[in-house]
C-alpha cells in the first residue's frame, strides 16, 4: 500500500513507449486558436482578456528591456497552469511532479537571465555578489554565500513546484483511501472525510494556479535584476 501511493508519479508508458511527450503536448490542443475576425466568441474574448491582464501585472515591475520576454513568460504561465490543473483529473498524469521536467524549465530560463545580466551590465551583475558597505574581513565569505544563493535559485524553482504538487496529490490520495476504507465501517466519519476531501481538492486547484504564478513571478524578478 505504501509503494502504491507513489505509482501516480511514475512516467506513463504504453507498450514500452513513454507518453511524457503526449502529456506535454496535450495542453496546447485545448486552447482555442484566435481567428482573424473583428469580433470573436466569448471564449476567445475571455482568453484574450485574461492573457492581457496577466501580462500587464507580470511585467509591471520590469523595465522596457524585459518586455521582450512577455510572450515567453505568458506562454509558460498558461502551460504550467494547464498541466497542473489536468493533473487533478482522475486517471491522469501530472508532468510537473517530475523534478527533471521542472529543472529542465527552470535552469535554462534562469541561465538566460544571468547571461543577459553579464552581457548588458557586467559591473552591476557582479556587484550583486557583494553588498555595498560590507566590512573588509567579510568580503570573501559574502561573495561565497551570494554565489551559492545565485546557483540555488533554479533548484529552488524546480523543487518548490515539485514538492507542492507532490504533497497535494499524496494528501488527496491518502484522504480518499481513508474515506473508502471507513465507508463500510463508520459511514458518518467517511462522509465527513469526503467533505474534507472536497475542500482539499478545491485547495489544490488554487495551489496549482498559485504555484504556476509563483514560478513565473520569480523568473520575472530574476529578469528584473539583470535587465
C-alpha positions in Angstrom: 0.0 0.0 0.0 2.8 2.4 0.8 4.5 1.9 -2.5 1.2 2.2 -4.5 0.8 5.8 -3.3 3.8 6.8 -5.4 2.7 4.9 -8.5 0.8 8.0 -9.7 4.1 9.9 -10.1 5.7 7.3 -12.4 6.1 8.4 -16.0 3.4 6.8 -18.1 4.2 4.4 -20.9 2.2 2.3 -23.4 3.8 -0.8 -25.0 7.2 0.5 -23.7 6.7 3.9 -25.4 6.9 6.8 -22.9 3.9 9.1 -23.0 5.6 12.1 -21.5 5.7 13.9 -24.8 2.0 13.4 -25.3 1.3 14.7 -21.8 3.3 17.9 -22.6 1.6 18.4 -26.0 -2.0 18.0 -24.8 -2.4 21.4 -23.1 -1.7 23.3 -26.3 -4.5 21.4 -28.1 -7.1 22.5 -25.5 -6.8 26.3 -26.1 -8.9 27.7 -29.0 -7.0 29.3 -31.8 -7.6 33.1 -32.3 -9.4 33.9 -35.5 -8.9 36.8 -37.9 -12.4 38.2 -37.4 -13.0 41.5 -35.8 -15.4 40.0 -33.3 -14.6 36.8 -31.5 -16.7 34.5 -29.5 -17.0 34.8 -25.7 -14.3 32.1 -25.0 -11.7 33.8 -27.1 -12.6 37.2 -25.7 -12.2 35.9 -22.1 -9.0 34.2 -23.0 -7.6 37.4 -24.5 -8.7 39.5 -21.5 -7.1 37.0 -19.1 -3.8 37.0 -21.0 -3.7 40.7 -21.3 -4.4 41.3 -17.6 -1.8 38.7 -16.5 0.8 40.1 -18.8 0.2 43.6 -17.5 0.5 42.6 -13.9 3.5 40.3 -14.6 5.6 43.0 -16.4 4.6 45.9 -14.1 7.9 45.9 -12.2 10.0 45.1 -15.2 11.5 47.9 -17.4 11.1 48.1 -21.1 14.1 45.9 -21.8 12.4 43.0 -20.1 9.1 43.3 -22.1 10.7 41.2 -24.8 10.0 38.2 -22.5 6.3 38.8 -22.4 5.3 36.1 -24.9 7.6 33.5 -23.3 6.6 34.2 -19.7 2.9 34.3 -20.5 3.1 31.1 -22.5 5.0 29.4 -19.7 2.3 30.5 -17.2 -0.5 29.1 -19.3 1.4 25.9 -19.9 2.1 25.3 -16.2 -1.4 26.1 -15.1 -2.9 23.7 -17.7 -0.5 20.9 -16.7 -1.2 21.4 -13.0 -5.0 21.5 -13.5 -5.1 18.5 -15.8 -3.2 16.5 -13.2 -6.1 16.9 -10.8 -8.4 14.9 -13.0 -8.9 11.2 -12.3 -6.6 8.7 -14.2 -4.3 11.5 -15.4 -0.6 12.1 -15.0 1.0 15.4 -13.8 4.3 16.0 -15.6 5.1 18.9 -13.2 5.5 16.4 -10.3 8.7 15.3 -12.1 11.7 17.2 -10.8 13.6 16.6 -14.0 11.0 18.4 -16.0 10.8 21.4 -13.6 14.6 21.7 -13.6 14.6 21.5 -17.4 12.3 24.5 -17.4 14.0 26.4 -14.5 17.7 26.1 -15.4 17.7 27.4 -19.0 15.4 30.3 -18.2 17.5 31.2 -15.1 20.7 30.9 -17.1 19.3 33.2 -19.8 18.6 35.9 -17.2 22.1 35.6 -15.8 23.7 35.7 -19.3 21.7 38.8 -20.2 22.8 40.5 -17.0 26.5 39.7 -17.6 26.2 40.8 -21.3 24.3 44.0 -20.8 25.7 45.3 -17.4 28.6 43.1 -16.2 29.6 45.5 -13.4 26.1 45.6 -11.8 25.7 41.8 -12.2 29.0 41.2 -10.4 28.0 43.9 -7.8 25.1 41.7 -6.7 27.6 39.3 -5.3 28.9 41.9 -2.8 26.5 44.2 -1.0 27.6 47.8 -0.6 29.2 48.8 2.6 30.4 45.3 3.5 33.3 45.2 6.0 36.6 44.1 4.5 37.0 40.9 6.6 33.6 39.6 5.5 34.1 40.2 1.8 35.3 36.7 0.8 32.6 35.0 2.9 29.8 37.1 1.5 31.0 36.5 -2.1 30.9 32.8 -1.5 27.4 33.0 0.1 25.9 35.2 -2.6 27.4 32.9 -5.3 25.8 29.8 -3.7 22.5 31.6 -3.3 22.7 32.6 -7.0 23.2 29.0 -8.1 20.5 27.7 -5.7 17.8 29.8 -7.5 16.9 27.3 -10.3 17.0 24.4 -7.8 14.5 26.3 -5.5 12.2 27.0 -8.5 12.1 23.3 -9.5 11.9 21.8 -6.0 9.2 24.3 -4.9 6.9 23.4 -7.8 7.6 19.6 -7.5 7.2 19.5 -3.7 3.9 21.4 -3.5 2.2 19.4 -6.2 3.5 16.1 -5.0 2.4 16.8 -1.4 -1.0 17.8 -2.5 -1.5 14.7 -4.7 -0.3 12.4 -1.9 -2.6 14.1 0.6 -5.6 13.7 -1.7 -4.9 10.0 -2.2 -4.4 9.4 1.5 -7.7 11.0 2.4 -9.5 9.3 -0.4 -8.2 5.9 0.7 -9.2 6.6 4.3 -12.8 7.6 3.2 -13.1 4.4 1.1 -11.9 2.2 3.9 -14.1 3.9 6.5 -17.3 3.8 4.4 -18.5 0.3 5.4 -17.2 0.6 9.0 -18.1 4.2 10.0 -20.3 5.9 7.4 -20.6 9.1 9.3 -16.9 9.5 9.6 -16.5 8.6 6.0 -18.9 11.3 4.9 -17.0 13.9 7.0 -13.8 12.7 5.4 -15.3 13.0 1.9 -16.3 16.6 2.7 -12.7 17.3 3.8 -11.5 15.7 0.6 -13.8 18.0 -1.5 -12.4 21.1 0.3 -8.8 19.8 -0.1 -9.5 19.4 -3.9 -10.6 23.0 -4.1 -7.5 24.0 -2.2 -5.4 22.0 -4.7 -6.9 23.8 -7.6 -5.8 27.1 -6.0 -2.4 25.7 -5.3 -2.0 24.5 -8.9 -2.7 28.0 -10.1 -0.6 29.8 -7.4 2.5 27.6 -7.9 2.5 28.3 -11.7 2.2 32.0 -11.0 5.0 31.9 -8.4 7.3 30.1 -10.8 6.8 32.7 -13.5 6.9 35.6 -11.0 10.2 34.6 -9.6 11.6 34.3 -13.1 10.4 37.9 -13.7 12.2 39.1 -10.6 15.4 37.4 -11.7 15.0 39.1 -15.0 14.4 42.5 -13.4 17.7 42.2 -11.6 19.7 41.6 -14.8 17.9 43.9 -17.3 
